[in-house]
């Protein structure tokens, strides 16, 4: 609606007919709304499908499941790039081993641990725990120097952690093993986000949800194959009836690949802020959908703790945007834009090069 209002006001100020512009914007809003709904539906379906397979279909092989996801994701990413729909960034061997490989390994570990935790915990409780990722990400950012210390952000993430703690106290089906695995997985995911942030800040390498998986998904598949061979392969051979499970595994893997495609499309059509807000809505929907499907019970204390955490997540993201905007303004003030090569130097430019303020010269004139 804000986009519609802005375009309407701009067109009216230009003196033109508003009707065609409103119609075009409305059709775009409908399309974007449909894409967000489709992304949410795919994501929620994958989470429910994973939980059903792991806990109710007795497919207790989280490593094998995650490998299936990564195989299908890698196949779709490579097919998309090979067919020429998009091109992955070219990487040197040093960039690949020092920047991409650690991110891919952490990604594989975080997804596998998350799937393993889901086999112990309820879907609503797992979604509540995921709200603590900003807390771990910021603390790791402070520790590694990626983030500059900011008291307001720290206060927000401490509050988020407190909200998640309250939600944990209210969990009626609490399992210590699942809780510990989930925390390790969340810290691993936070570490991956910090490394990704460092990659994007330090180089001109740019990825999206598909070209990123072009590199990370095959590495994740290989990395997961090692513990799978040691821990799950023997039981998998003895217990899995492929005549029954193969259709589920194929559908589950393709759904995971489709999720990455939908993330790319939604980010392209909306932006990071809209995607982030929609993600919070999706997490609430995950909880509401899981309750009737799996018969989970959510206590009022859990809802209160999670509501506190989610509210502070929104506050954290708003503060973060303000802090980043202020720092960007500081950098632009300290480093004035240099004149283009061959352009004549004005009085203001000469004063800049001598370290003086151009506005002072103008005031003296």
N, C-alpha and C positions, 0 to 999 in steps of 0.2 A: 504493500500500500504506500509506503514512503517513496518507492521508486515511481509509482504512478503519480503521486502528488507532485514530485519534483519535476517530472517530465511535463505534466500538465501546466504547472506554473511557468516553466521555461517557455513552452510553446505559446502560451497566452501572452507572455511578455513580448514575444516576437510578433504578435499580432496575427498569428495564423489560426487556422481552424483546428480545434483540439480533438475533434472526433476521430480522425484516422490515427493520431498518435495514441490516444487512449485505447483504441481497439488493438493496436499493435502491442502496447505494453501489457494489456490484459491477457492477450494470447501467450505472451512470454511468461507472465506470472503463472498461468495455468500449466504451461509446459514445465516450468521449474518446480511447481508444486507436485506435479506428477512424478518427476524424476526423484525428488526427495522422498516421496511416498514409496516409490519402487525401491530405492536404496534402503530405506528403513525396513521394508518388508523382506528384502533379501537378507539383511543382517540379522533380523530377529529370527527368521526361518532357519538360518545357519546355526545360531546359538541353540535353538530348540532342538534342531536335528542332532547336533553334537551331543547334547544332554541325553536325548532319547537313545541314541546309539550306545553311549558310554554306560549309562545307568540302567536303562530299561531293556535294551536289546542285548545286554551283557557283552558288548564289544569293548572290553576293557584293555584297549591298546591305543593309548593316546599318542604314542610315537608314530605308530602306523597310520593313524588318522591324520596327524599333522603332515606326515610325508605325502599322503594322498593329496592333501590340500596344496602343498608346495609343488608337486608334480603337475597338477592341473593348472595351477597359477603360472608356472614356468612355461608350460605348453602354450597357453593363451598369449602370454607376453611375447614369446619368441615368434609365434605365428603372426601376431599383429605387426611386429617390427619387420619380419621377413617379407610380409606382403606389402610393405611400404606405407602403412597407415601412419607410422611415426618412427623416429630414429632415436635409438639410445645414445647418450653422449659417449664419445670416444674416451677411453681411459688408458693411461699408461700402466705398466705393471706395478710401479710404485704406488700410484693412486689406488689401484685395485686392492693391493695387499694391505696398505696402511689405512685406507679409509672405508672401502666397501666391505671387505672381508669381516672386520670386527662387527660392523652393523648387522651383516647378514647372520653371523653366528649368534649374536644377542637376540635377533629377531626369531630365529629358530628356537632358541631356548625359551623365550617368553611365551611363544604360542604353545609349545609343547607343555610347559608348566601350567599354563592357563587351562588347557584341555584336561590335564591330569587333575587339577584342582576342582574342575567342574564335576568330575566323577565322584567327588566326596561332598561337595557343597551344593546348596540349592542355587538355582539361577538368580533369584532375587538377591541373595546375599553376595554372590560373586559380582553382580553388577554394582552393588553398593561399595564393595572393596575397591573397584576400579576407579572410584571417585578420588582415591588417594594418590593417583599417579602424579598430579601436579606437585604434591608435597615431596615425593621422592625425587622428582625431576629437578625442582628448585634447589633442594639440599645438595644433590649431586652436582648441580651447576655451580653452586657456591664453592663446593669442595675442589672442583677441577678448574675453577677460574673462568668457566664459560659464562657464568652469570655474575654481574656486579651486585654486591650486597645492597639490598633495599629493605629497610625495616617493615614497610607496609606490606610488601609481598610476603615476607617471612611471617608476619602476623596472620595473613590470610591462609597460608598453607598449614600453619599450626592449627588454626581453626578447622580447616578441612580434615586434618588428621583427627582432631577431637570428635568431629561429627561422625567420621567412619568408626572411631572407637566406640561411640555410643551405639551406633547401629550394630556393631559386633556384640556388644553386651546384650542387646535385645534379640539376637538370633536364637531361635528355638531349636534348630537342628545343627548346633555348632559341633564341628569336628576339628580337633586340633591339627591333625595331619593335613587335612585339606587347607586349613587356615594358614599353616606354615608354608605349604607349597605355593599357595596363592600370593603370599607376601614376597617370597623369593621371585616369583614370576613378575610381580609388579615392579620390584626393584630392578629386575633385568630389563623390563620394558622402559623404565625411566632412564636407565643407562643408555639404551638404544636411542632414545629421543635426544639425550644430551650429546651423544656422538653425532647424530644426524644434524643437530643444530650447529655443532662445531664445523662439520663438513660444509654446510651451506654458508656459514659465516666466513670460512677461510678460503674458499675457492669459488670459481665461477661455474662449477658443475651443477647442473640443474636436472632434477628428476621429477617425474610425476608418478602416479600410482601404478602405471604400466611399465614405463621404462625403468623404474626402480626395481620392479620385480624381475625384469629381464636379467639383472645381475644377481639379486639377492635370493630369489626363489630356488635356482639350481644349487647355490651354495647351501641354503638351508636344507634342501633335500639330502644332499650328501652328508652334511653334518649330522642330521637326524638318523641317517642310515647306520652310523657307527653304534650308538646306544641301542638302536632297534635290533641289530644283529646280536648284540650281547644280552639284551634283557627281554625282548619280546618275541623274537623269531620262532623259537622252539614252541612256546605256548600258542603262538599264532597259527602255526602249522597243525597243531593238535586240536585246536578248539574252533577254528573258523571254517565254516562251510561256505565256500565261495559261491556255490549254486544259489544260496540264500542271500549272502551278504554282498556279492559283487554289484548288483544294481544299486544298493544303498551307498556303497563306497564311491561308485562313479557319480551318482547324483550329488552326494555330499561334496566331493572334490570339485565338480563343476560349479556348484553353488558358491564355494569359496572363491573360485576364479572369477565368477560373475560379480561377486561382491567387490573385488578390486577394480573391475571395469566400471561398476556403478559409482565407486568412490571418485574415480577419475572424472567421470561425466558430471557428477554433482559439484565437485570443486571447480571444474571449468565453467559451469553455468552460474555458480553462485559466488564462491569465495570462501576464504578460511573462516571468517567470522560467522557467516550463516551456517556453514558446515559444522562449526563447533557448537553453536546453539542447537542445531537440529540433532547433534549427537547426544546432548543432554536430554532432549525430549525422547530420543530413541531409547536411552537407558531406562527412563521411567516406563516406557511402553514395554520393554523387555520384562520388567518386574510385573506389570499388570497382566501381561499375557501368560507368563509362567505360572502365576498363582492358580488360575483355573485348570491349566493343562496338566500340571504335575501335582496339584493339590498342596502346594506350599502354603505355609501360614506365615504371615509377616506381622510382627508385634507392633503396637503403637510406638514403643521406644525406638524400634528400628526405623520406622518412617520418620520420626522426629530427627533422629541422628542423620539420616540420609538427606532430609530436607535441608538441614543446617549445612551439610557438606556441599550440596549442589548450589545453594545460595551463595556460599563463599567461593565456589568455583567460578560462578559468573562474576563475582566481585573481583576475584583474582585476575581474570582475563581482561576486565575493564581497566584495572590498575596497571596491568602489564602493558596494555596498549598505550596508556598515558605515559608511562615511564619510557617506553621505547620511542614515542614521539618526542618527548623532551630531550632524550639523548641524541636523537637524530638532529634536532634543532641546534643543540650544542655543537655537534660535529660540523654542521653547515656554517655556523657562525665562526668557528675556529679556522675552517678551511674554505675560504671564499672561492668561488668558481673562477678558474683560470681562463684568460681570454683565448679564443681560438687562434690557431697558428696562422700568422700572416695578417691578423687583424690589427688595426692601429690602436695604440695605447692611449686611452683617454686620461684626463687628469685624475679621475676617480681610480682608474686602474693603476696609475703610477703611485698614487698614495697607498693603495692596498699593498703594492709590492714593497713599499718602504715601511710597512707596518702601521700606517695611520688609518684613521677612520674616514672613509669617503664623505660621509655626511658632514664632517667638520669643515671640509673645504667648501661644500655647498653653502653652509651657514655663513661662512666668512664672505662669500661672494654676495 
